[in-house]
């Protein structure tokens, strides 16, 4: 089980990223538009830099939904490899069986 503070920090980052996503997308669109004057694009760059860093989507870490483990996760199930194997062996994930040959 991961530290509760790490999991909560990651959840806070996810919430911030969700709330700031439209603002960031709009500012990035202005920055990438080569037809706009340089001054407007520079102003958008400054406004983007003033937004909180934890509001960026790539700061959110993929963690296991059950244990909070930060490594060895499957995006499709949002579970770590350990929990995925345990739940699959007990038959709690529909359609997933342990391979045997």
N, C-alpha and C positions, 0 to 999 in steps of 0.2 A: 504494500500500500504506500502510495506516495505521500509526501507531506501535504497536509491540508492547505497550508499557505500557498504552496506551489500550484495546486489545483485551483484555488480561489483566484490567485493572480492571473492564471490563464483564462478563467471564466470572465474576469473583469476585462481583460484584453479583448476577448471575443465580443463582449457587449459594446465596448468602445469602438471596435472595428465596424460593427454593424451600424452604429449610430453615425459614424463619420464617413461611411462608404460613399453616400451620394455627394457630399462636399468634396471629398478627395477626387472622385471621378470627374466632377465638373471642373475642378482646378487643373487636373491633369489634361483634360480635353483642351482647355485654354492654352496650357503650356505647349502642347504638341502641335497646335494649329500654327503653321508657318505663315499664314496669310495675315495674321494679326500683327500689330506693331510690337516692336521689341519691348517697349515700356510696359504694355499690358501683360505680356508674357512674364516679364520680370516681376511685376506686382503679384501675379498669380503664384509665382515660385515662392515669393516671400510669405504669402498667405498660407501656402501649403506647408512651409517650414514651421509656421506658428501653430499648426494643429498638433495635438499630442502624438508623440511617437507611438504609443501603444494603440493608437487608433488605426494603425496600418494592419492590413489583413495578414501580411507575412510574418507578423510578430506573434501570431497565435500558434501555439504548439499543438500538434495532434496528440491527444492523450487517451488512454483507455477509459471507456465510460464507467467501468466497474472499479478499477483499482487506481486509476490516475497515472499508470506507468507511462513515461514519456517515450520509450523506445520499443521497437518491435511491434508496431501497430498495423492492423489491416484497416484501410480506409473504408472498405465496403461494410464492415461490421462494427467499426469504431471500438474494436477490442484489441488487447495485446495478444501476442502469440500464445501466451500461457493460458489466458482465460478462454481464448478461442478453442484451444485444444481440449481444455477441461469441459467446456459446455458442449462441444461437438461429441466428445466421448460419451457424455451422459445423455445425448440425444435431445438437447434443448434448443438447437438451432435447426429449423426445418430445412430439409434438403441437403444438409451437410453430413457426410459420413466419413469415417476414417478409412483411408485407403488400405487395402490388403490384397496382396497377390502372392 
